[in-house]
Amino acid sequence: MKITFKRFLIATVTLGIIGVAVLVSGIVPIKASSGHWPVTAWFLDYASDRSVDFHSNGIEVPNLDIPGMITLGAGTYQTNCQFCHGQPGRQQPPVAQGMTPTPPQLQDSLPEMSNQETFYIVKHGIKFAGMPAWPTQRRDDEIWPVVAFLNAMPSMTNEEYRQRTRRRPSDPPEGSFNRAEPIGDNAFIDEHCASCHGRDGSNNINRRVPKLAGQNEAYLAMSLRSYRAMRRHSGVMMPVAYRLTDDRIDALAKHFSSQSRLPPKEPVPKSELVETGRRLATDGDVKKKIPSCVDCHGPGERLRSKTYPRLAGQPAWYIERQLELFGKRDRGGMNAKIMHKIADKLDDESRRAVAAYYAAAPAASL
């Protein structure tokens, strides 16, 4: 039978009226307790898989085998992800099981995904699935340790997971560090700080994590407040700081600033790059209008403000990355604007040189 335009128009209008009637009546259930129809679940899963495969194509994967990457990712997973996906070797949390769609059991789904696909999902989340995007879209570098952890997760026991997200055996034993914080914060440090920074703030897990021991107390407190106010961008630190009271921030800042900085296990050797960085940090560059670094960041006792960080002994990768973030306006923080114009004048070589110099500076020069 030939379908005329008039009949097509009548059918379209009729379906539209029926759709509006169903929508207004409220007869279609939206309750999560009933789950999706099988055809709906298949359609959403298929569409999601195809979209992720398409949009993740071409993402460049960095080296994920750097020591400490898995543990760093485990600490972030503990803060951001385990509420829905659970811990390795344990049953999924009951509240998550009541979600529609139910968050996937990662031990089963992860081996089927590439690193690019995992990164894309962690960064952007998934619509209609309750999977949130990363707390900030400006810090891709923070997501890759999570990818490294997720690669190891399927074969990880719960005991191994808990060891990675708590105080590590190489940290000082319980009670051996300065008790500058009030009673009760030891447990908080073990739960939220130790896996990345170490219990004393000196035993950082890898080059992506700053050392907190001996840092200016005012700077640490200001940084935590910046994370809490979401003015300094970090998908790792913002969720932790968001729950902190002013008293706890002050206690944590006092604790870590009072700790003694341990010397690096492998001191940075002197080199031409370090010497170039020393000259730039000490004298600046008059032609490029780059001021010296030492007046604000040490080493030495004469600092312009206690709210400026001391950089001696920090990992070179971390310092270089912070300078890159300042240049891209992706770091944030209370004093970020001060660094923007300086970072704009630093090329790749200058950033590497300054970072190498401060990494080589001994902890005693704090």
RAGIBEL-V679410 format. One record per residue. N is the residue number from 0. SS is DSSP state (helix for helix, strand for strand, loop for the rest). OMEGA is omega in whole degrees, -180 to 180 (NA if undefined). D_LAST is the distance of its C-alpha to the last C-alpha in Angstrom with 1 decimal. Layout:
N | SS | OMEGA | D_LAST
N | SS | OMEGA | D_LAST
This chain:
0 | loop | -178 | 87.9
1 | loop | -180 | 86.6
2 | loop | 179 | 83.8
3 | loop | 179 | 84.2
4 | helix | -179 | 81.5
5 | helix | 179 | 83.0
6 | helix | 178 | 82.8
7 | helix | -180 | 79.2
8 | helix | 179 | 78.3
9 | helix | -180 | 80.1
10 | helix | 180 | 78.3
11 | helix | 179 | 74.9
12 | helix | 180 | 75.6
13 | helix | 178 | 76.9
14 | helix | 178 | 73.8
15 | helix | 179 | 71.6
16 | helix | 178 | 73.6
17 | helix | 179 | 73.4
18 | helix | 178 | 69.6
19 | helix | 180 | 69.2
20 | helix | 178 | 71.5
21 | helix | -180 | 69.5
22 | helix | -177 | 66.2
23 | helix | -177 | 67.7
24 | helix | -179 | 69.4
25 | loop | -177 | 66.2
26 | loop | 179 | 68.1
27 | loop | -177 | 65.4
28 | loop | 174 | 63.0
29 | loop | -176 | 59.3
30 | loop | 179 | 58.5
31 | helix | -175 | 55.8
32 | helix | -178 | 57.7
33 | helix | -179 | 60.3
34 | loop | 178 | 58.0
35 | loop | 166 | 58.9
36 | loop | -179 | 62.3
37 | helix | -179 | 62.0
38 | helix | 178 | 62.8
39 | helix | 179 | 60.2
40 | helix | 179 | 57.5
41 | helix | -178 | 58.6
42 | helix | -179 | 58.6
43 | helix | 179 | 55.1
44 | helix | -179 | 53.6
45 | helix | 179 | 55.3
46 | helix | 180 | 54.3
47 | helix | -179 | 50.6
48 | helix | -179 | 50.6
49 | helix | -180 | 52.2
50 | helix | -180 | 49.8
51 | helix | 180 | 46.7
52 | helix | -179 | 48.1
53 | helix | -172 | 48.9
54 | helix | 180 | 45.7
55 | loop | -179 | 43.3
56 | loop | 177 | 45.0
57 | loop | 177 | 42.7
58 | loop | -178 | 39.3
59 | loop | -177 | 37.0
60 | loop | 177 | 35.5
61 | loop | 177 | 32.1
62 | loop | -178 | 31.4
63 | loop | -177 | 31.5
64 | loop | 178 | 31.2
65 | loop | 180 | 27.4
66 | loop | 177 | 26.2
67 | loop | -177 | 25.2
68 | helix | -178 | 27.2
69 | helix | 180 | 30.0
70 | helix | 177 | 27.8
71 | helix | 177 | 25.8
72 | helix | 179 | 29.2
73 | helix | 178 | 30.6
74 | helix | 178 | 28.0
75 | helix | 177 | 28.9
76 | helix | -180 | 32.6
77 | helix | -178 | 32.3
78 | helix | -168 | 31.1
79 | helix | -163 | 33.4
80 | loop | -168 | 36.4
81 | helix | 178 | 37.6
82 | helix | -179 | 39.4
83 | helix | -173 | 42.1
84 | helix | 178 | 41.9
85 | loop | -180 | 41.2
86 | loop | 176 | 39.4
87 | loop | 176 | 40.4
88 | loop | 179 | 43.2
89 | loop | 180 | 44.1
90 | loop | 180 | 46.7
91 | loop | -180 | 45.8
92 | loop | -175 | 45.2
93 | helix | 179 | 48.5
94 | helix | 180 | 47.6
95 | helix | 180 | 46.7
96 | helix | 179 | 50.0
97 | loop | 179 | 51.8
98 | loop | 174 | 50.4
99 | loop | -3 | 52.6
100 | loop | 178 | 51.8
101 | loop | 177 | 50.1
102 | loop | -174 | 46.6
103 | loop | 171 | 47.2
104 | loop | -170 | 46.6
105 | helix | 179 | 43.8
106 | helix | -178 | 44.7
107 | helix | -173 | 48.0
108 | helix | -174 | 47.1
109 | helix | -178 | 43.9
110 | helix | -179 | 45.5
111 | helix | -174 | 47.8
112 | loop | 174 | 45.0
113 | loop | 177 | 43.1
114 | helix | 179 | 39.3
115 | helix | -179 | 40.2
116 | helix | 178 | 42.4
117 | helix | 178 | 39.9
118 | helix | -177 | 37.2
119 | helix | -179 | 39.7
120 | helix | -180 | 40.7
121 | helix | -178 | 37.3
122 | helix | -170 | 36.3
123 | helix | -177 | 39.5
124 | loop | -179 | 41.2
125 | strand | 178 | 45.0
126 | loop | 176 | 47.4
127 | loop | -178 | 50.0
128 | loop | -179 | 48.2
129 | loop | 180 | 45.6
130 | strand | -175 | 42.9
131 | loop | 172 | 40.2
132 | loop | 175 | 38.2
133 | loop | -174 | 34.4
134 | loop | 173 | 32.8
135 | loop | 180 | 31.7
136 | loop | -175 | 33.3
137 | loop | -171 | 30.3
138 | loop | 177 | 28.2
139 | loop | -177 | 30.3
140 | helix | -180 | 27.3
141 | helix | -174 | 27.0
142 | helix | -175 | 30.7
143 | helix | 174 | 30.8
144 | helix | 177 | 29.1
145 | helix | 177 | 31.8
146 | helix | 179 | 34.4
147 | helix | 178 | 33.1
148 | helix | -178 | 33.4
149 | helix | 175 | 36.9
150 | helix | -178 | 38.0
151 | helix | -172 | 37.3
152 | helix | -176 | 38.5
153 | loop | -179 | 42.3
154 | loop | -175 | 42.0
155 | loop | 175 | 39.3
156 | loop | 179 | 40.4
157 | helix | 179 | 39.3
158 | helix | 177 | 37.6
159 | helix | 179 | 35.6
160 | helix | -178 | 34.6
161 | helix | 176 | 33.6
162 | helix | -179 | 31.4
163 | helix | -177 | 29.6
164 | helix | 176 | 29.1
165 | loop | 178 | 28.0
166 | loop | -179 | 25.5
167 | loop | -179 | 25.5
168 | loop | -178 | 26.6
169 | loop | 178 | 23.4
170 | loop | 176 | 21.5
171 | loop | -179 | 21.2
172 | loop | -180 | 24.7
173 | loop | 175 | 25.8
174 | loop | -176 | 24.8
175 | loop | -179 | 22.2
176 | loop | -176 | 19.1
177 | loop | -179 | 18.2
178 | loop | 179 | 21.0
179 | loop | -178 | 19.5
180 | loop | 179 | 21.8
181 | loop | 178 | 25.5
182 | loop | 180 | 28.0
183 | loop | -179 | 29.0
184 | helix | 177 | 25.7
185 | helix | 180 | 25.3
186 | helix | 179 | 28.2
187 | helix | 179 | 26.8
188 | helix | 179 | 23.5
189 | helix | -174 | 25.6
190 | helix | -169 | 27.9
191 | helix | -173 | 25.7
192 | loop | -167 | 22.1
193 | helix | -175 | 22.1
194 | helix | -180 | 24.1
195 | helix | -173 | 21.5
196 | helix | -170 | 18.0
197 | loop | -176 | 19.0
198 | loop | -179 | 19.7
199 | loop | 179 | 16.3
200 | loop | -178 | 14.6
201 | loop | -175 | 13.1
202 | loop | -179 | 16.4
203 | loop | -170 | 17.1
204 | loop | 174 | 20.6
205 | loop | -170 | 20.3
206 | loop | 180 | 18.7
207 | loop | -172 | 20.0
208 | loop | 179 | 17.9
209 | loop | 173 | 14.3
210 | loop | -177 | 12.0
211 | loop | -176 | 11.9
212 | loop | 177 | 10.3
213 | loop | 179 | 7.5
214 | loop | 179 | 8.2
215 | loop | -178 | 9.7
216 | helix | -179 | 13.1
217 | helix | 179 | 15.1
218 | helix | 179 | 14.0
219 | helix | 180 | 15.0
220 | helix | 180 | 18.2
221 | helix | -180 | 19.0
222 | helix | 179 | 18.7
223 | helix | 177 | 21.0
224 | helix | 177 | 23.4
225 | helix | 175 | 23.5
226 | helix | -178 | 24.4
227 | helix | 180 | 26.9
228 | loop | -179 | 28.5
229 | loop | 175 | 28.6
230 | loop | 171 | 26.9
231 | strand | -166 | 24.2
232 | loop | 175 | 26.0
233 | loop | 176 | 25.6
234 | loop | 177 | 28.5
235 | loop | -173 | 26.3
236 | helix | -178 | 24.3
237 | helix | 180 | 27.0
238 | helix | 179 | 29.6
239 | helix | -176 | 27.2
240 | helix | -177 | 25.8
241 | loop | -178 | 29.4
242 | loop | -174 | 30.4
243 | loop | 171 | 27.7
244 | loop | 177 | 28.6
245 | helix | -179 | 26.4
246 | helix | -179 | 26.2
247 | helix | 176 | 25.0
248 | helix | 180 | 22.4
249 | helix | 180 | 21.0
250 | helix | 179 | 21.3
251 | helix | 178 | 19.4
252 | helix | 179 | 16.5
253 | helix | -180 | 16.4
254 | helix | -174 | 16.8
255 | helix | 179 | 14.0
256 | helix | -177 | 11.4
257 | loop | -178 | 12.5
258 | loop | 178 | 12.3
259 | loop | 180 | 10.3
260 | loop | 177 | 8.9
261 | loop | 176 | 11.7
262 | loop | 179 | 11.7
263 | loop | 179 | 13.7
264 | loop | 179 | 17.4
265 | loop | -179 | 18.1
266 | loop | 179 | 15.5
267 | loop | -179 | 16.1
268 | loop | 176 | 18.5
269 | loop | -179 | 18.4
270 | loop | 178 | 21.0
271 | helix | 179 | 22.6
272 | helix | 178 | 21.0
273 | helix | 179 | 17.4
274 | helix | 176 | 18.6
275 | helix | 178 | 20.2
276 | helix | 179 | 17.1
277 | helix | -180 | 15.2
278 | helix | -180 | 18.1
279 | helix | -180 | 18.4
280 | helix | -176 | 14.7
281 | helix | -172 | 15.0
282 | helix | -174 | 18.6
283 | loop | 178 | 19.8
284 | strand | -176 | 23.4
285 | loop | -177 | 26.0
286 | loop | -179 | 28.9
287 | loop | -179 | 27.5
288 | loop | 176 | 26.1
289 | strand | 180 | 22.6
290 | loop | 176 | 20.0
291 | loop | -179 | 16.7
292 | loop | -168 | 13.7
293 | helix | -179 | 11.0
294 | helix | -179 | 12.7
295 | helix | -170 | 12.1
296 | helix | -179 | 9.2
297 | loop | 3 | 6.9
298 | loop | -177 | 5.4
299 | loop | -175 | 6.4
300 | loop | -175 | 7.7
301 | loop | 178 | 10.8
302 | loop | -178 | 10.9
303 | loop | -176 | 14.4
304 | loop | 175 | 14.2
305 | loop | 177 | 12.6
306 | loop | 175 | 14.5
307 | loop | -178 | 12.6
308 | loop | 169 | 10.2
309 | loop | -172 | 6.7
310 | loop | -176 | 7.9
311 | loop | 176 | 6.0
312 | loop | 177 | 8.1
313 | loop | 179 | 10.5
314 | loop | -178 | 14.2
315 | helix | -179 | 15.8
316 | helix | -178 | 18.8
317 | helix | -179 | 17.2
318 | helix | -180 | 15.6
319 | helix | -180 | 18.9
320 | helix | 179 | 20.8
321 | helix | 178 | 19.2
322 | helix | 176 | 20.0
323 | helix | -179 | 23.5
324 | helix | 176 | 23.9
325 | helix | -179 | 23.1
326 | helix | -180 | 25.7
327 | helix | -177 | 28.2
328 | loop | -177 | 27.6
329 | loop | -177 | 27.2
330 | loop | -177 | 23.7
331 | strand | -177 | 24.4
332 | loop | -175 | 22.2
333 | loop | -176 | 22.3
334 | loop | -172 | 20.6
335 | helix | -176 | 22.0
336 | helix | 179 | 24.4
337 | helix | -176 | 21.8
338 | helix | -175 | 20.7
339 | helix | -177 | 24.3
340 | helix | 178 | 25.5
341 | helix | -178 | 22.5
342 | helix | 179 | 22.8
343 | helix | -176 | 26.5
344 | loop | -179 | 26.0
345 | loop | 174 | 24.0
346 | loop | -177 | 26.2
347 | helix | -178 | 25.6
348 | helix | 179 | 24.6
349 | helix | 178 | 22.0
350 | helix | 179 | 20.4
351 | helix | -177 | 20.4
352 | helix | 180 | 19.0
353 | helix | -180 | 16.0
354 | helix | -180 | 15.3
355 | helix | 180 | 15.8
356 | helix | -178 | 13.4
357 | helix | 176 | 10.4
358 | helix | -180 | 11.8
359 | helix | -179 | 12.0
360 | loop | -178 | 8.6
361 | loop | -180 | 7.7
362 | helix | -179 | 5.6
363 | helix | -178 | 5.5
364 | helix | 177 | 3.8
365 | loop | NA | 0.0
